[in-house]
Amino acid sequence: MEIVTRLVAGQEVAFWAEGGRGLRGRPRVHFLLQPLREVATLGGGEQPVPGASREDWMVWQSLTGRATATRIPTDAARLAGRLGVPRSREGRLAATALRELMAAVYEARST
């Protein structure tokens, strides 16, 4: 999986998860993951985002438009909660994508 390979290598990545066709069309949730060690911090200070370290990643998703800093891999359910992912069809899609992604990263790092 190219996404996992890039994350393990510490490279930013954007992708989307797409659900099956339903009555309201095909839901799609976009994700952007950016390693914070790549972010230039101007004006001094070590933290690129308050409360985050350079080892964290900024994770953004289009469903709620929220982002949060976290380590990768991390607990997908907790991450979905911090991102405000709702309990809807699209929310289940986003939560499933995060769960599968984190499981794949854990697996890649264990080998």
Backbone as CSV, one residue per row, in Angstrom:
resi,resn,N_x,N_y,N_z,CA_x,CA_y,CA_z,C_x,C_y,C_z
1,MET,0.853,-1.171,0.000,0.000,0.000,0.000,0.903,1.241,0.000
2,GLU,0.813,2.031,-1.037,1.682,3.202,-1.191,1.505,4.214,-0.064
3,ILE,0.295,4.370,0.431,0.042,5.331,1.511,0.866,4.961,2.745
4,VAL,0.836,3.695,3.126,1.564,3.239,4.311,3.062,3.393,4.098
5,THR,3.548,3.060,2.922,4.973,3.201,2.615,5.418,4.641,2.808
6,ARG,4.631,5.578,2.359,4.984,6.992,2.507,4.934,7.428,3.971
7,LEU,3.937,6.958,4.707,3.842,7.323,6.119,5.016,6.764,6.918
8,VAL,5.374,5.522,6.654,6.498,4.920,7.353,7.787,5.673,7.018
9,ALA,7.889,6.189,5.789,9.058,6.962,5.378,8.999,8.407,5.874
10,GLY,7.877,8.797,6.488,7.756,10.150,7.026,7.415,11.201,5.997
11,GLN,6.749,10.805,4.920,6.383,11.740,3.853,4.910,12.113,3.962
12,GLU,4.601,13.371,3.634,3.209,13.791,3.649,2.441,13.015,2.587
13,VAL,1.151,12.862,2.834,0.333,12.102,1.895,-1.111,12.596,1.960
14,ALA,-1.748,12.605,0.804,-3.171,12.911,0.700,-3.839,11.721,0.012
15,PHE,-5.023,11.376,0.470,-5.778,10.284,-0.147,-7.245,10.483,0.173
16,TRP,-8.099,9.688,-0.416,-9.509,9.728,-0.063,-10.036,8.311,0.053
17,ALA,-11.104,8.186,0.823,-11.825,6.928,0.971,-13.188,7.135,0.333
18,GLU,-13.610,6.149,-0.418,-14.870,6.272,-1.143,-15.760,5.092,-0.799
19,GLY,-16.997,5.378,-0.473,-17.945,4.329,-0.125,-18.686,3.826,-1.347
20,GLY,-19.493,2.812,-1.122,-20.302,2.266,-2.205,-21.424,3.208,-2.601
21,ARG,-21.972,2.954,-3.748,-23.067,3.779,-4.261,-24.326,3.531,-3.441
22,GLY,-25.012,4.586,-3.118,-26.245,4.487,-2.337,-27.288,5.429,-2.907
23,LEU,-28.303,5.678,-2.139,-29.367,6.572,-2.582,-28.879,8.004,-2.772
24,ARG,-27.907,8.420,-1.962,-27.422,9.800,-2.032,-26.098,9.905,-2.770
25,GLY,-25.791,8.963,-3.632,-24.537,9.021,-4.362,-23.446,8.259,-3.645
26,ARG,-22.240,8.542,-4.028,-21.082,7.841,-3.475,-20.338,8.779,-2.525
27,PRO,-20.365,8.494,-1.222,-19.659,9.373,-0.285,-18.145,9.247,-0.450
28,ARG,-17.452,10.361,-0.259,-15.997,10.394,-0.346,-15.483,11.308,0.749
29,VAL,-14.469,10.834,1.473,-13.839,11.639,2.518,-12.360,11.752,2.178
30,HIS,-11.868,12.977,2.122,-10.460,13.236,1.814,-9.667,13.367,3.111
31,PHE,-8.410,12.940,3.051,-7.502,13.018,4.193,-6.191,13.644,3.751
32,LEU,-5.566,14.383,4.655,-4.225,14.927,4.443,-3.437,14.670,5.720
33,LEU,-2.274,14.046,5.585,-1.404,13.763,6.721,-0.059,14.414,6.452
34,GLN,0.354,15.292,7.349,1.581,16.075,7.185,2.471,15.898,8.405
35,PRO,3.711,15.419,8.216,4.609,15.319,9.375,4.992,16.714,9.857
36,LEU,4.858,16.971,11.143,5.136,18.306,11.668,6.627,18.625,11.701
37,ARG,7.481,17.616,11.606,8.917,17.906,11.576,9.297,18.653,10.289
38,GLU,8.431,18.614,9.276,8.683,19.302,8.009,8.171,20.745,8.009
39,VAL,7.477,21.134,9.058,6.879,22.469,9.115,7.883,23.462,9.695
40,ALA,8.121,24.536,8.975,9.011,25.585,9.471,8.277,26.376,10.554
41,THR,8.904,26.516,11.711,8.318,27.272,12.813,9.004,28.631,12.865
42,LEU,8.278,29.655,12.484,8.828,31.007,12.455,8.553,31.704,13.778
43,GLY,9.426,32.575,14.182,9.220,33.341,15.402,9.699,32.640,16.657
44,GLY,10.457,31.584,16.482,10.997,30.885,17.648,10.062,29.829,18.171
45,GLY,10.567,29.074,19.087,9.770,27.997,19.674,9.997,26.694,18.934
46,GLU,9.837,25.618,19.651,10.063,24.288,19.092,8.790,23.621,18.605
47,GLN,7.653,24.030,19.142,6.401,23.367,18.799,5.785,23.992,17.552
48,PRO,5.597,23.191,16.499,4.951,23.724,15.302,3.469,24.015,15.519
49,VAL,2.852,23.287,16.454,1.455,23.470,16.840,1.428,23.357,18.361
50,PRO,0.714,24.238,19.067,0.682,24.151,20.526,0.291,22.751,21.005
51,GLY,1.091,22.199,21.895,0.821,20.889,22.450,1.297,19.721,21.609
52,ALA,1.886,20.000,20.458,2.363,18.932,19.569,3.883,18.967,19.496
53,SER,4.442,17.816,19.202,5.894,17.747,19.040,6.232,17.587,17.562
54,ARG,7.492,17.666,17.254,7.946,17.471,15.877,7.785,16.028,15.420
55,GLU,7.534,15.114,16.358,7.298,13.710,16.007,5.841,13.448,15.638
56,ASP,4.973,14.419,15.880,3.554,14.281,15.566,3.282,14.564,14.097
57,TRP,2.094,14.203,13.681,1.602,14.467,12.340,0.327,15.296,12.461
58,MET,0.088,16.172,11.493,-1.184,16.868,11.399,-2.077,16.015,10.506
59,VAL,-3.231,15.629,11.038,-4.188,14.816,10.289,-5.434,15.662,10.073
60,TRP,-5.813,15.847,8.819,-6.999,16.624,8.438,-7.908,15.732,7.608
61,GLN,-9.210,15.942,7.744,-10.175,15.226,6.908,-11.290,16.171,6.496
62,SER,-11.871,15.889,5.349,-12.835,16.809,4.744,-14.239,16.702,5.321
63,LEU,-14.547,15.631,6.023,-15.914,15.444,6.502,-16.330,16.558,7.452
64,THR,-15.489,16.876,8.419,-15.794,17.968,9.350,-14.881,19.167,9.130
65,GLY,-13.846,18.988,8.307,-12.891,20.060,8.081,-11.945,20.271,9.249
66,ARG,-11.954,19.361,10.203,-11.093,19.474,11.381,-9.757,18.783,11.157
67,ALA,-8.785,19.243,11.920,-7.457,18.629,11.929,-7.015,18.487,13.367
68,THR,-6.087,17.567,13.588,-5.501,17.387,14.911,-4.095,16.844,14.748
69,ALA,-3.268,17.132,15.727,-1.905,16.604,15.737,-1.894,15.306,16.530
70,THR,-1.190,14.312,16.007,-1.119,13.009,16.666,0.103,12.248,16.212
71,ARG,0.495,11.246,16.973,1.533,10.314,16.542,0.912,9.351,15.541
72,ILE,1.714,8.830,14.670,1.258,7.799,13.735,2.201,6.632,13.846
73,PRO,1.701,5.444,14.101,0.289,5.067,14.211,-0.287,5.450,15.570
74,THR,-1.605,5.466,15.614,-2.319,5.809,16.833,-3.632,5.052,16.872
75,ASP,-4.353,5.178,17.962,-5.661,4.552,18.091,-6.648,5.263,17.163
76,ALA,-7.163,4.529,16.194,-8.025,5.126,15.162,-9.334,5.653,15.724
77,ALA,-9.930,4.957,16.672,-11.201,5.411,17.247,-11.020,6.725,18.000
78,ARG,-9.942,6.827,18.756,-9.653,8.079,19.472,-9.392,9.213,18.493
79,LEU,-8.644,8.904,17.432,-8.357,9.920,16.418,-9.642,10.400,15.758
80,ALA,-10.526,9.480,15.414,-11.808,9.865,14.815,-12.589,10.768,15.760
81,GLY,-12.564,10.458,17.039,-13.240,11.304,18.025,-12.643,12.697,18.091
82,ARG,-11.319,12.786,18.092,-10.658,14.095,18.136,-10.928,14.909,16.880
83,LEU,-11.172,14.215,15.768,-11.486,14.905,14.515,-12.964,15.262,14.413
84,GLY,-13.762,14.834,15.380,-15.187,15.149,15.381,-15.979,14.373,14.343
85,VAL,-15.492,13.198,13.972,-16.167,12.390,12.953,-17.528,11.959,13.488
86,PRO,-18.617,12.298,12.782,-19.959,11.992,13.269,-20.337,10.523,13.050
87,ARG,-21.402,10.112,13.693,-21.928,8.760,13.510,-22.940,8.786,12.371
88,SER,-22.430,8.878,11.177,-23.249,8.913,9.972,-22.635,7.955,8.966
89,ARG,-23.233,7.842,7.817,-22.682,6.985,6.766,-21.265,7.427,6.404
90,GLU,-21.089,8.723,6.194,-19.777,9.258,5.861,-18.816,9.121,7.038
91,GLY,-19.339,9.285,8.251,-18.514,9.124,9.440,-17.994,7.707,9.584
92,ARG,-18.850,6.738,9.299,-18.405,5.339,9.338,-17.333,5.083,8.283
93,LEU,-17.494,5.703,7.127,-16.489,5.583,6.071,-15.147,6.144,6.541
94,ALA,-15.169,7.331,7.140,-13.937,7.957,7.634,-13.311,7.136,8.749
95,ALA,-14.121,6.661,9.688,-13.607,5.869,10.805,-13.004,4.556,10.308
96,THR,-13.639,3.934,9.338,-13.116,2.688,8.777,-11.793,2.931,8.064
97,ALA,-11.708,4.015,7.313,-10.461,4.340,6.611,-9.333,4.565,7.610
98,LEU,-9.597,5.293,8.679,-8.576,5.526,9.700,-8.170,4.227,10.385
99,ARG,-9.140,3.378,10.701,-8.848,2.105,11.355,-7.975,1.220,10.459
100,GLU,-8.328,1.114,9.187,-7.548,0.289,8.262,-6.154,0.865,8.043
101,LEU,-6.062,2.185,7.949,-4.768,2.830,7.758,-3.852,2.589,8.954
102,MET,-4.352,2.814,10.156,-3.514,2.640,11.341,-3.112,1.175,11.515
103,ALA,-4.014,0.240,11.230,-3.675,-1.185,11.325,-2.558,-1.529,10.342
104,ALA,-2.620,-0.976,9.137,-1.582,-1.239,8.141,-0.243,-0.625,8.541
105,VAL,-0.270,0.560,9.153,0.977,1.186,9.609,1.578,0.378,10.757
106,TYR,0.742,-0.050,11.721,1.243,-0.903,12.812,1.895,-2.160,12.235
107,GLU,1.222,-2.773,11.277,1.753,-4.008,10.677,3.074,-3.745,9.948
108,ALA,3.145,-2.664,9.186,4.370,-2.340,8.433,5.540,-2.059,9.377
109,ARG,5.265,-1.412,10.483,6.334,-1.082,11.428,6.781,-2.275,12.266
110,SER,5.952,-3.305,12.336,6.312,-4.467,13.145,7.178,-5.467,12.374
111,THR,7.278,-5.290,11.070,8.083,-6.232,10.273,9.466,-5.717,10.012
